[in-house]
C-alpha cells in the first residue's frame, strides 16, 4: 500500500531551466509533506516542506506546490544547477501503531545537463 | 561532527551469518529509526524507538532485532542472514513527532552472498 508515489523514475533537464518533480498521495489526512534530496552513497537530506494548510512554500530556488483536491504536490527548481543532480524523494507522515513514521515515494533521479 | 553516523558503510557477508550495524546520533533527538532501501529503491521503515522504547515494528522478520542502549544509539542485529536481506539500511533520528524532519545517516550497504 504505497501512500506516496513518484511515477517518474528519472528526469533530465538542461542547466538553467526549470526542473519539476511530481508526487501523488492517497491519504488525505497527511498534514504536511517533505522533500528530501539524496546523493549517491549518502543519506537523504531534508530540502523543503509544506503544511497541508498552504498551497505554496518557497525557499530560494526551490518551491513546493500543493494541490489538495488533486492530492498532488510538485517541487520546482529554478534555475537548475549541476549540483542539483540527485535523487529526490517526497515524503509524508503516517500514523502507525500510534506513532508517526515518514512514508516515502520511490524517488526521482534528476540529472542536470550542462 | 557527524550528526547521525552508522557503521560499517559497507558489509559483505555470507548467508547464515549474524551481523550488526551500529548507529549513533549527537543531535539530542529522542526518536531513532531504521529504514531499508530495497532493490526497487523504496525507503521503508523497519523500526522506531523513542527514548529507548520500541514504538514501531513494521512487519519485519524476527531475525532482525534492534537494540537501543540509550536514546543516542540504535543498533540493528540481523541473525541468519538471507540473500533477500541485501539492501541499503539507513538510520535516522528526529525529535518526537518528527515535525522538524528526519536526519539520516549515510547508509550501510549490506550484501549477502
Interface residues (C-beta under 8 A of the other chain):
Chain A: X2 X32 X34 X36 X41 X42 X43 X44 X45 X46 X49 X87 X89 X93 X96 X97 X98 X99 X100 X101 X102 X103 X104 X106 X107
Chain B: X4 X9 X33 X40 X41 X42 X43 X44 X45 X48 X50 X55 X56 X57 X58 X90 X92 X97 X98 X99 X101 X102 X103 X104 X105 X106 X107
